[in-house]
Amino acid sequence: MINNITSSNPAYFDGPLLQKNVNDSGVQSPQQTPPIAPVRIIQDKIEISPQAKQTYEQHQKTQKQAQDILTDEVMEKGFLAWAQEKQMEKIEAEARAQVLKSMGLDEDDFSNLESEVKQRIEMIIAEKVREKLELEIAKNLKKSNPNADISL
C-alpha cells in the first residue's frame, strides 16, 4: 500500500535497493541489489526522484500517443482491413529480408545499388511475396475446408 510519494530528498536515492525474494521454503528474504531506478521503498513509503518521475511521465505520454495513433488507424480503416494490411506488411518485410539475406545484402548495401539492379531485386521480392500470399491463402482455405483439394 502506498501511503506517501515524495521527492524531497534527492540524496536519499544513493543507497542500494532492498528487494524481497521468495526462497524454496516460501520465506521471503531481503536481497540487496544495485539501484535500478532512483526509487526507495521503506515500510509503506515510496520515494521517487524528480528525474525518475519526469521520465516516467514522459514515457506514459509517449505510450498514450502511440496508442491513440494506433486506435485512430484501426478506427479509420476498420479492424479487418487494418489486420490484413499489417499481415501484408509482415509478409513483405519477411520476403524482403529473406531475398536480401540470400544475396548477401543488407538494406544499406541495397540502397547503394544501381537502379536497374534494385528494380530486378524488387521484382524478385514481389514474386516471393506473391508466393507467400498464395501459400497463406491455401493454408487458410485448407483450415476453413479441410476436405477441399487445394494444390498450387
DAQUI-V77781 format. One record per run of one state. SS is the DSSP state (2 for helix, 1 for strand, 0 for the rest). FROM is the first residue (numbers start at 0). TO is the last residue. If there is no record, write none. Layout:
ss->SS from->FROM to->TO
ss->SS from->FROM to->TO
This chain:
ss->0 from->0 to->2
ss->1 from->3 to->5
ss->0 from->6 to->8
ss->2 from->9 to->13
ss->0 from->14 to->15
ss->1 from->16 to->21
ss->0 from->22 to->26
ss->1 from->27 to->32
ss->0 from->33 to->37
ss->1 from->38 to->41
ss->0 from->42 to->43
ss->1 from->44 to->47
ss->0 from->48 to->48
ss->2 from->49 to->76
ss->0 from->77 to->77
ss->2 from->78 to->101
ss->0 from->102 to->105
ss->2 from->106 to->110
ss->0 from->111 to->113
ss->2 from->114 to->143
ss->0 from->144 to->151
